[in-house]
Amino acid sequence: MDVVPAIGSTRLHGVSGSNLDRQARKDRRGPEAPPPSFRAGEQLAVKHIAIVGAGLAGLTASVLLTEAGYEVTLLERHKTPGGRIRRVSAMNGETFIDWGQHLMLGAYHHTLKLLDRLGTRNQLLPVTEATPFVTQDGKRRPYRIGRLPAPLHALPGLFHLSQLSVKDRLNLGRPMLAAKIQSRLRPVKLDRTTALDWLRRHHQTPAAIRDFWEPLALATLNTPLAEASALLLAVVLSKGFFARRTDAQPLLPTGTLHDLLLQPALDRIRRKNGRMLANCRVTGLEFRDGGAAGVQTAEAGTIRADAVILALPPWALEPVLKTSPALSKLGRITTDFEPSPIVSLELWYDRPWLRYPYAGLLGTKAQWIFNHQANGSGGGYRVSVVISAADDIELPREAFLETVIGEIRRYFPEARGAKVARHMLIRDFRATFRARAGLAEKRPRPETGIPNLFLAGDWIDTGLPGTMESAVKSGFMAAEAVTKENPGMFHGRSL
């Protein structure tokens, strides 16, 4: 029998039973069978679940549990739900845009499952053309997924990265081949190693690190290579770029993430015996017989529940956990996590000039640029510039604007005649957790060791970096944990 450790059990040292070693044993056994769907069975009383946090994790858990017959109350302290997928008003209220730009992959299996449930998967477009990496001399080095079977599909794209020497391009395969093996057989050791040290051990040159690996790490881990976990970089390679061809396929939404995910999820929750309370701040938890029995709120009083899911990032979770001595172990774990920022600069031009859906920029502050006409999402002649792990996030607006527009004109001569009509700077100081080496051992499971209290969020032990997919996967994990401990209307089946 597999015993789930209490959330305070974080010191693993590679011993049998640790999260990482257990995952390694599971990976060696091969893929798990998909969990069975909830179906009608023995009728029980309806259970009420309180879910704190209406970001992707909380929304996912709410959709799953309401569909399974549970009554759900979803609480959000902000006026607008959605977290990283919320929308903001732009152009004096004439349009709405995403809070931040997101690129998905075919490897986002849980996200795609959620979209299938919501009926919105058709609002994702595959990016079939080559993605250029642009260098300071204006040259474009295209990267495209090949037609060869996996893992050879990655080779044509790597060989076209002519900013690197032929030897460097050949050597890119070394860490890619090592990633799948080492992430399964030695996950603890790999996680305690920085991605930069790991790449150097696999004969990656400074040029390869600067022009290929660093942009990849910033885009997927939101953490510089010198700090990032080698395990999480290996996971990105083995599960995304080096897995099946379809897993490596980039996907962009045709509209906003609000339309793709947030509004359909809220609509589904409300139709299925759920409710969402916005502007509702949770100040503490209710306990009964040693287990969670509800939440205390500043605006709606006490809300009783049969189980509680805290779908919050660690820095938002900490104030709630301080309200009870029973939660002290949980509170200590959250202190191991630090946020990593992302800056998005939205630029509206007086004419179209970018002909690619998106492009990577090498050697610049601006790392990625997205074309909102090429991917079908409209919004005028708008481009989004993304700066991950933006440690200079507090620079004045004018400094960001001058630097980024200057880089765009230097890298894209076709942009020099276009004028910026409007701009909008979005600073997300706590976009994701910083995926530092040694952190995997400290990421908790959804089960907390306290009856009827569960965790969700991209930072828990999903085995993934702090992506949309990790957040959605955590929602699946938390909902599954609730159903095991609190069988709902349909007894004996998992989600």
C-alpha positions in Angstrom: 0.0 0.0 0.0 1.4 3.4 -1.0 1.2 5.8 1.9 1.1 9.5 1.2 3.6 11.3 3.4 2.5 14.2 5.5 3.1 17.6 4.0 5.8 18.4 6.5 7.9 15.4 5.4 10.3 17.2 3.0 13.8 15.8 3.7 14.2 12.9 1.3 17.9 12.2 0.7 16.9 9.7 -2.0 15.2 7.3 0.4 12.5 4.9 -0.7 9.1 6.4 -0.5 10.1 10.0 -1.5 8.0 11.8 -4.1 10.9 11.9 -6.6 11.9 8.3 -6.2 8.3 7.1 -6.3 7.9 9.0 -9.5 11.1 7.5 -10.9 9.8 4.0 -10.1 6.5 4.8 -11.7 8.2 6.1 -14.9 10.2 3.0 -15.2 7.0 0.9 -15.1 5.7 2.9 -18.1 2.7 5.1 -18.5 -0.2 4.8 -16.2 -3.6 3.9 -17.4 -5.9 6.9 -17.5 -8.1 7.4 -14.5 -11.7 6.1 -14.9 -14.4 8.6 -15.6 -17.0 9.4 -12.9 -20.2 7.5 -13.7 -23.5 6.8 -11.9 -23.4 4.5 -9.0 -24.5 4.4 -5.4 -26.4 7.5 -4.4 -24.9 9.4 -1.4 -25.5 12.8 0.1 -24.1 15.8 -1.9 -20.8 16.9 -0.4 -19.9 20.6 -0.3 -16.3 21.6 -1.3 -14.9 25.1 -0.7 -12.1 26.0 -3.1 -10.0 29.1 -2.3 -8.5 30.8 -5.3 -10.1 31.1 -8.8 -6.9 30.8 -10.9 -6.3 27.9 -13.2 -5.8 25.4 -10.5 -9.0 26.3 -8.6 -11.1 26.6 -11.7 -10.0 23.2 -12.9 -10.8 21.5 -9.6 -14.1 23.3 -9.5 -15.1 22.1 -13.0 -14.1 18.5 -12.2 -15.9 18.3 -8.9 -19.1 20.0 -10.0 -19.3 17.6 -13.0 -18.8 14.8 -10.5 -21.8 15.9 -8.5 -20.3 17.9 -5.7 -21.5 21.3 -4.6 -18.7 23.7 -5.0 -18.1 27.3 -3.7 -15.2 28.9 -5.4 -13.8 32.0 -3.6 -11.6 34.7 -5.1 -10.3 37.7 -3.2 -9.9 39.8 -6.3 -12.7 41.5 -8.2 -11.7 39.6 -11.4 -11.1 35.8 -11.3 -8.7 33.9 -13.5 -5.2 34.7 -12.1 -2.8 34.5 -14.9 -5.6 33.9 -17.5 -7.6 37.0 -16.6 -8.1 39.7 -19.1 -7.5 43.5 -18.8 -9.1 46.4 -20.6 -7.0 48.2 -23.2 -7.2 51.1 -25.6 -9.5 53.1 -23.3 -11.9 50.1 -22.9 -12.2 49.4 -26.7 -10.8 45.9 -26.4 -9.6 43.3 -23.9 -6.2 41.6 -23.9 -4.6 38.8 -21.8 -2.9 39.7 -18.6 0.2 37.9 -20.0 1.1 36.2 -23.3 1.1 32.4 -23.2 2.3 29.8 -25.7 1.1 26.2 -25.2 2.4 22.9 -26.4 0.8 19.7 -27.5 2.4 18.2 -24.3 -0.1 20.2 -22.2 -2.2 17.0 -21.9 -4.2 18.1 -18.8 -4.9 21.5 -20.3 -6.2 19.9 -23.5 -8.4 17.5 -21.5 -9.9 20.5 -19.7 -10.5 22.3 -23.0 -12.2 19.2 -24.3 -14.5 19.3 -21.3 -15.2 22.9 -21.9 -15.7 22.5 -25.7 -13.1 25.1 -26.6 -10.2 23.1 -27.9 -11.0 24.3 -31.4 -10.0 27.8 -30.3 -6.3 26.7 -30.3 -4.3 27.0 -33.5 -1.2 24.9 -34.2 1.8 27.0 -35.3 2.9 25.1 -38.4 5.4 27.5 -39.9 9.0 27.8 -38.7 9.7 30.0 -35.7 12.7 32.4 -36.3 15.4 33.2 -33.8 16.6 36.6 -34.7 20.1 37.8 -34.1 21.6 41.3 -33.8 22.5 41.4 -37.4 18.9 40.9 -38.4 19.4 37.3 -39.6 16.6 34.8 -39.0 17.4 31.3 -38.0 14.2 29.2 -38.4 13.3 26.4 -36.0 10.7 23.9 -37.2 9.5 20.5 -36.0 10.5 17.9 -38.5 8.4 15.1 -40.0 10.6 12.4 -38.8 9.3 10.1 -36.0 10.2 11.0 -32.4 12.8 11.8 -31.2 14.3 12.5 -34.6 11.7 15.2 -35.3 13.8 17.7 -33.3 16.9 17.3 -35.4 16.0 19.4 -38.5 15.1 22.3 -36.4 18.4 22.1 -34.4 20.5 21.9 -37.6 18.9 25.1 -38.9 20.1 27.1 -35.9 23.0 28.5 -37.9 23.9 31.0 -35.2 25.7 28.1 -33.7 28.7 26.2 -35.1 28.0 22.8 -36.6 29.8 21.2 -33.6 27.6 23.1 -31.2 24.5 22.0 -33.1 25.5 18.4 -33.0 26.3 18.6 -29.3 22.8 20.0 -28.5 21.7 16.4 -28.7 23.8 15.3 -25.7 21.7 16.8 -22.9 18.5 16.0 -24.8 19.4 12.3 -24.8 20.5 12.4 -21.2 17.3 14.2 -20.1 15.0 11.3 -20.4 17.3 8.8 -18.8 18.5 10.9 -15.9 15.1 12.4 -15.0 13.8 8.9 -14.5 16.7 7.2 -12.9 18.3 10.0 -10.8 15.7 12.7 -10.2 16.9 13.7 -6.8 20.5 14.2 -7.8 19.5 16.0 -11.0 17.2 18.4 -9.1 20.0 19.4 -6.8 22.1 20.4 -9.8 21.7 23.7 -11.5 20.8 23.6 -15.2 23.9 25.5 -16.1 26.2 23.0 -14.4 24.4 20.1 -16.0 24.7 21.6 -19.4 28.4 22.3 -19.0 28.9 18.6 -18.0 27.2 17.7 -21.3 29.7 19.8 -23.3 27.6 22.8 -24.0 29.6 25.8 -25.1 29.1 29.4 -23.9 27.6 30.2 -27.3 25.1 27.3 -27.2 24.2 28.2 -23.6 23.7 31.9 -24.5 21.8 31.5 -27.8 19.8 28.3 -27.2 19.6 27.0 -23.7 19.2 30.3 -21.8 16.2 31.5 -24.0 14.6 28.1 -23.6 15.0 28.1 -19.8 13.6 31.6 -19.4 10.6 30.8 -21.6 9.8 27.5 -19.9 11.1 27.8 -16.3 11.0 31.6 -15.8 14.4 31.1 -14.1 18.0 31.7 -15.3 20.1 28.7 -16.0 22.5 29.5 -13.2 19.7 29.1 -10.6 17.3 26.6 -12.4 16.8 23.0 -11.5 18.4 20.7 -14.0 15.6 18.2 -13.4 12.9 20.7 -14.5 14.9 21.5 -17.6 15.2 17.8 -18.3 11.5 17.4 -17.8 10.8 20.2 -20.4 13.1 18.4 -22.9 11.8 14.8 -22.3 8.1 15.6 -22.0 7.9 18.5 -24.5 10.4 19.0 -27.2 11.9 15.5 -27.2 8.7 13.5 -26.8 6.1 12.8 -29.6 5.9 15.2 -32.5 2.5 16.2 -31.4 3.8 17.0 -27.9 6.3 19.5 -29.4 3.6 21.3 -31.5 3.3 24.9 -30.4 -0.3 26.1 -29.9 -1.7 29.7 -29.8 -5.3 30.7 -28.8 -7.4 32.5 -31.5 -8.6 35.0 -28.8 -8.0 35.7 -25.2 -7.5 33.1 -22.5 -10.6 34.5 -20.9 -12.6 33.3 -23.9 -10.7 30.0 -24.2 -10.7 29.0 -20.5 -12.0 31.4 -17.9 -15.5 32.2 -19.0 -16.3 28.6 -20.2 -15.1 27.3 -16.9 -17.2 29.7 -14.9 -20.2 29.0 -17.0 -19.8 25.2 -16.5 -19.3 25.6 -12.7 -22.5 27.6 -12.4 -24.5 25.2 -14.5 -23.3 22.2 -12.4 -24.3 23.2 -8.8 -21.4 25.6 -8.2 -21.0 29.2 -7.3 -18.2 31.7 -7.5 -17.8 34.5 -4.9 -15.5 37.3 -6.0 -14.1 40.0 -3.8 -14.2 37.5 -1.0 -11.1 37.3 1.2 -10.5 34.1 3.2 -9.1 35.0 6.6 -8.8 31.5 8.2 -10.0 27.9 8.2 -12.7 26.1 10.3 -11.8 22.8 11.9 -13.9 19.9 13.3 -12.5 16.7 14.8 -9.0 17.6 13.6 -10.1 18.1 10.0 -10.9 21.1 7.8 -14.6 21.9 8.0 -14.9 25.3 6.1 -13.4 28.7 5.7 -13.7 32.0 7.4 -14.1 35.1 5.1 -14.1 38.8 5.7 -17.1 39.4 3.4 -19.3 36.3 3.6 -18.7 35.1 7.2 -18.1 31.4 7.8 -18.7 29.0 4.9 -19.1 25.3 6.1 -17.6 22.6 3.8 -16.9 18.9 3.8 -13.5 19.6 2.3 -11.3 22.6 1.5 -8.9 23.1 -1.4 -6.4 25.9 -1.0 -5.6 26.7 -4.7 -3.3 29.6 -3.9 0.4 30.4 -4.7 2.7 30.0 -1.7 3.0 33.7 -1.0 -0.8 34.1 -0.9 -1.2 30.9 1.1 1.1 32.0 4.0 -1.2 34.6 5.6 -4.0 32.0 5.7 -1.9 29.4 7.3 -0.7 31.7 10.1 -4.2 31.8 11.5 -4.0 28.4 13.1 -1.3 26.5 15.0 -2.5 23.3 13.2 -1.2 24.7 9.9 2.3 25.6 11.1 4.0 22.8 9.1 2.3 24.0 5.9 3.4 27.6 6.6 7.0 26.6 7.0 7.0 24.9 3.6 5.7 28.0 1.7 8.8 30.0 2.8 11.0 27.8 0.5 9.3 29.4 -2.6 10.2 32.7 -4.1 8.3 34.4 -7.0 9.8 35.2 -10.4 8.5 38.1 -12.4 7.4 38.5 -16.0 7.0 41.8 -17.9 4.8 42.1 -21.0 4.9 45.1 -23.2 1.9 45.5 -25.5 2.6 47.7 -28.6 -0.1 48.9 -31.1 1.5 50.0 -34.4 0.0 52.1 -37.1 0.6 49.3 -39.7 1.4 45.6 -39.7 5.0 44.6 -40.1 5.7 41.3 -38.2 4.9 38.3 -40.6 5.5 35.5 -38.1 3.1 34.2 -35.4 6.0 34.7 -32.9 9.8 35.0 -32.9 12.6 34.7 -30.5 15.2 37.5 -30.0 18.8 36.6 -29.0 21.0 38.9 -26.9 18.2 41.4 -26.0 16.1 42.4 -23.1 13.0 41.5 -25.2 13.0 37.7 -25.4 9.9 36.8 -27.4 7.6 38.8 -29.7 4.1 37.7 -30.6 2.0 38.8 -33.5 -1.7 39.1 -32.7 -2.8 39.2 -36.3 -0.8 36.2 -37.5 -2.3 33.9 -34.9 -5.9 35.1 -35.6 -6.5 36.9 -32.3 -7.0 40.3 -33.8 -6.5 43.4 -31.7 -5.3 45.8 -34.4 -1.7 45.8 -35.3 -0.6 44.6 -31.9 2.5 42.8 -30.9 3.3 41.5 -27.4 6.9 41.5 -26.1 7.7 39.1 -23.2 10.5 39.5 -20.8 10.8 36.5 -18.4 12.6 36.4 -15.1 12.6 40.2 -15.4 14.7 41.1 -12.3 14.8 44.8 -13.5 11.0 44.8 -13.4 10.9 48.1 -11.5 12.6 50.1 -14.2 10.6 53.2 -15.2 8.0 52.7 -18.0 9.9 55.0 -20.3 13.1 52.9 -19.9 11.3 49.7 -20.9 9.6 51.4 -23.8 12.8 53.0 -25.2 14.9 49.8 -24.8 12.4 47.4 -26.3 11.3 49.5 -29.2 15.0 50.2 -30.0 15.7 46.5 -30.0 12.7 45.7 -32.3 13.9 48.3 -34.8 17.4 47.0 -34.7 16.4 43.3 -35.1 13.5 43.9 -37.5 14.3 46.5 -40.2 10.7 46.2 -41.5 9.6 47.8 -38.2 11.6 51.0 -38.6 8.9 52.7 -40.6 6.1 51.8 -38.3 5.0 54.0 -35.5 3.9 53.0 -32.0 0.4 54.4 -31.7 -0.3 53.0 -28.1 1.4 50.9 -25.6 0.6 49.1 -22.3 3.1 47.8 -19.8 2.1 44.8 -17.6 4.3 44.0 -14.7 3.6 40.7 -13.0 5.9 40.7 -9.9 4.8 37.2 -8.9 4.1 35.4 -12.2 5.5 32.0 -11.2 7.6 30.4 -8.6 11.4 30.5 -9.2 12.3 27.0 -10.3 15.6 26.8 -8.3 17.7 23.7 -7.9 16.8 21.6 -4.9 13.2 22.7 -4.7 11.5 19.5 -6.1 12.0 17.8 -2.7 10.0 20.6 -1.0 7.0 20.7 -3.4 4.1 19.2 -1.5 1.4 16.7 -2.6 -2.2 17.8 -2.7 -2.8 15.8 0.5 -1.7 17.9 3.5 -1.9 15.3 6.3 -4.8 17.2 7.7 -8.1 15.5 6.9 -10.2 17.2 4.3 -7.6 19.9 3.5 -5.9 19.9 0.1 -3.5 22.0 -1.9 -3.5 23.0 -5.6 -1.4 25.3 -7.7 1.4 25.2 -10.2 4.0 25.0 -7.3 2.9 21.7 -5.8 4.4 18.4 -6.7 3.2 18.1 -10.3 6.7 17.3 -11.6 6.4 20.4 -14.0 7.7 24.0 -13.9 5.3 26.8 -13.1 3.3 26.7 -16.3 -0.4 26.7 -17.2 -0.1 22.9 -17.6 1.2 22.5 -14.1 -1.6 24.6 -12.6 -4.3 22.6 -14.5 -2.6 19.3 -13.6 -2.6 20.3 -9.9 -6.4 20.9 -10.2 -6.8 17.4 -11.5 -4.7 16.0 -8.7 -6.5 17.9 -5.9 -10.0 16.9 -7.3 -8.9 13.3 -7.4 -7.6 13.5 -3.8 -10.9 15.0 -2.6 -12.9 12.2 -4.2 -10.8 9.6 -2.6 -11.3 11.1 0.9 -14.9 12.3 0.3 -16.9 10.1 -2.0 -19.6 12.3 -3.5 -22.9 11.5 -5.2 -21.3 8.7 -7.2 -19.5 6.4 -4.9 -16.4 4.4 -5.6 -15.3 6.0 -8.8 -12.4 8.5 -9.4 -12.3 11.5 -11.6 
